[in-house]
Amino acid sequence: MSFIKTFSGKHFYYDKINKDDIVINDIAVSLSNICRFAGHLSHFYSVAQHAVLCSQLVPQEFAFEALMHDATEAYCQDIPAPLKHLLPDYKRMEEKIDAVVREKYGLP
């Protein structure tokens, strides 16, 4: 089986995604350590920082959804959009993870 060990010690299995293995603290820690734009920046700008800024730009009722919009990247990284379009299997995996995250946290 293909899995990663998360910050909290959970095993996240890519071939059997379980909502109990998705932990909000794991998402926060992971996204805070991932640099956006494949790191091609003059200063470190994390996916978590981006998510927090997004959550502050939308009406309050959408803040949590904005905060979580890149949660999948905690499990499959931040791949630049031009490359992501060339990787259909990656996109399908990202969509599966996104569906489970949305279900777990009651997001539309």
C-alpha positions in Angstrom: 0.0 0.0 0.0 1.1 3.5 -0.8 1.0 5.9 2.2 2.7 8.8 3.9 3.1 9.3 7.6 1.6 12.6 8.6 2.8 15.1 11.2 0.3 13.6 13.7 1.6 10.1 13.1 -1.4 9.0 11.0 -0.8 6.9 7.9 -2.5 8.5 4.9 -3.1 5.8 2.2 -3.5 7.1 -1.3 -5.2 3.9 -2.5 -7.7 3.9 0.4 -8.5 7.4 1.5 -10.1 7.4 4.9 -11.5 10.6 6.4 -10.3 9.6 9.8 -6.7 9.9 8.5 -7.3 13.6 7.6 -6.4 15.8 10.5 -6.8 19.6 10.4 -3.5 20.1 12.3 -1.7 17.9 9.8 -3.1 20.1 7.0 -2.0 23.3 8.8 1.5 22.1 9.5 2.0 20.7 6.1 0.7 23.8 4.2 2.8 26.1 6.4 5.9 24.2 5.1 5.0 24.2 1.4 6.1 27.2 -0.7 3.8 28.4 -3.4 4.9 28.8 -7.1 7.3 25.9 -6.8 9.5 28.1 -4.6 10.3 30.6 -7.4 9.9 33.6 -5.2 12.3 36.1 -3.6 10.7 35.3 -0.2 9.1 32.2 1.2 5.3 32.4 0.8 3.6 29.3 2.1 0.3 27.7 1.0 -1.0 28.2 4.5 -0.2 32.0 4.4 -2.1 32.1 1.0 -5.1 30.3 2.5 -5.2 32.6 5.6 -5.1 35.6 3.3 -7.9 34.2 1.1 -10.0 33.5 4.2 -9.7 37.2 5.2 -10.8 38.4 1.8 -14.2 36.6 1.6 -17.4 37.1 3.6 -17.2 35.5 7.0 -19.6 32.6 6.0 -17.1 31.5 3.4 -13.9 32.0 5.5 -13.5 28.3 6.4 -14.0 27.1 2.9 -11.4 29.7 1.6 -9.0 28.6 4.4 -9.4 24.9 3.3 -9.4 25.5 -0.5 -5.8 24.0 -0.9 -6.1 21.4 1.9 -5.4 18.6 -0.7 -1.9 20.0 -1.1 -1.1 18.8 2.4 -1.3 15.3 1.0 -0.2 15.8 -2.6 1.9 19.0 -2.6 1.4 22.3 -4.5 2.1 21.5 -8.1 2.1 24.5 -10.5 -1.1 24.7 -12.6 0.7 24.4 -16.0 2.3 21.1 -14.9 -0.9 19.9 -13.1 -2.8 20.1 -16.5 -0.3 17.6 -17.9 -0.8 15.1 -15.1 -4.4 13.7 -15.3 -3.7 11.0 -12.8 -2.6 13.6 -10.3 -5.7 15.7 -10.9 -7.9 12.6 -10.3 -6.1 11.9 -7.0 -6.4 15.5 -5.9 -10.1 15.4 -6.7 -10.6 12.3 -4.6 -8.8 13.8 -1.6 -10.7 17.1 -2.0 -14.0 15.2 -1.9 -13.1 13.4 1.3 -11.8 16.7 2.9 -15.1 18.4 1.9 -17.1 15.6 3.3 -15.2 15.5 6.6 -15.4 19.2 7.2 -18.9 19.8 5.8 -17.8 21.9 2.9 -19.8 22.3 -0.3 
